[in-house]
Amino acid sequence: MSKVCEISGKKTMFGHKVSHSNIKTNRRFQPNLQKKKFFIPEENRWIELKISTSALRTINKNGISSVLKEARAKGMVV
């Protein structure tokens, strides 16, 4: 499964692990993804999303309905 947030679109970033002797080796920075179920009262159904914790904070602040409306307007399939 891909490690991409379904709301914010965050995905794996690449960078360097830097040792004490300044040797750089490649590494990956994974997003903090969580599977979460939400109830949408307008559609009277549950959906399960794989979202980052920052997107979860956005949902708690703005509400699931407005966040889904913005995501669908951007063209994300949710």
C-alpha positions in Angstrom: 0.0 0.0 0.0 1.2 3.5 -0.8 2.1 5.8 2.1 0.1 8.8 1.0 -2.4 10.8 3.0 -5.8 10.7 1.4 -6.7 14.3 2.5 -3.5 16.4 2.5 -1.5 14.3 -0.1 1.5 14.0 2.1 3.9 11.3 1.0 7.3 9.9 1.6 10.2 12.4 1.5 13.8 11.5 0.8 16.9 13.0 2.4 20.2 12.1 3.9 21.2 10.4 7.2 24.3 12.3 8.3 26.8 10.6 10.5 29.2 12.2 13.0 31.9 12.1 10.4 29.6 13.9 7.9 29.1 10.8 5.7 25.7 11.1 3.9 23.6 8.1 3.2 20.1 8.0 1.7 17.1 7.6 3.9 13.3 8.1 3.8 11.1 10.3 5.9 7.7 8.5 6.2 4.5 10.5 7.0 2.7 9.7 10.2 -0.4 7.9 8.8 -3.3 6.6 10.8 -6.4 4.6 9.7 -9.5 6.3 11.0 -13.2 5.9 10.5 -15.5 8.9 10.2 -19.2 9.2 10.2 -20.6 11.6 7.6 -24.1 12.7 8.7 -25.0 14.3 5.3 -24.5 10.9 3.5 -25.5 8.8 6.5 -22.5 6.5 6.1 -19.1 5.7 7.6 -15.8 6.0 5.6 -12.4 4.8 6.5 -9.5 7.1 5.6 -5.7 6.7 5.8 -4.7 10.2 6.9 -1.8 12.0 8.5 -2.0 13.3 12.0 -1.8 16.9 10.8 -4.9 16.2 8.5 -6.6 14.7 11.6 -6.1 17.9 13.5 -7.5 19.8 10.5 -10.6 17.6 10.5 -11.0 18.2 14.3 -10.8 21.9 13.7 -12.9 22.4 10.6 -15.1 19.3 10.6 -15.2 16.2 8.3 -17.8 17.6 5.9 -15.9 20.8 5.0 -12.6 18.9 4.7 -14.1 16.4 2.3 -15.8 19.1 0.3 -12.4 20.8 -0.2 -10.7 17.5 -1.1 -13.3 16.7 -3.7 -13.0 20.2 -5.2 -9.3 19.6 -5.6 -10.0 16.3 -7.4 -9.0 13.8 -4.7 -11.2 10.7 -4.7 -12.6 10.4 -1.2 
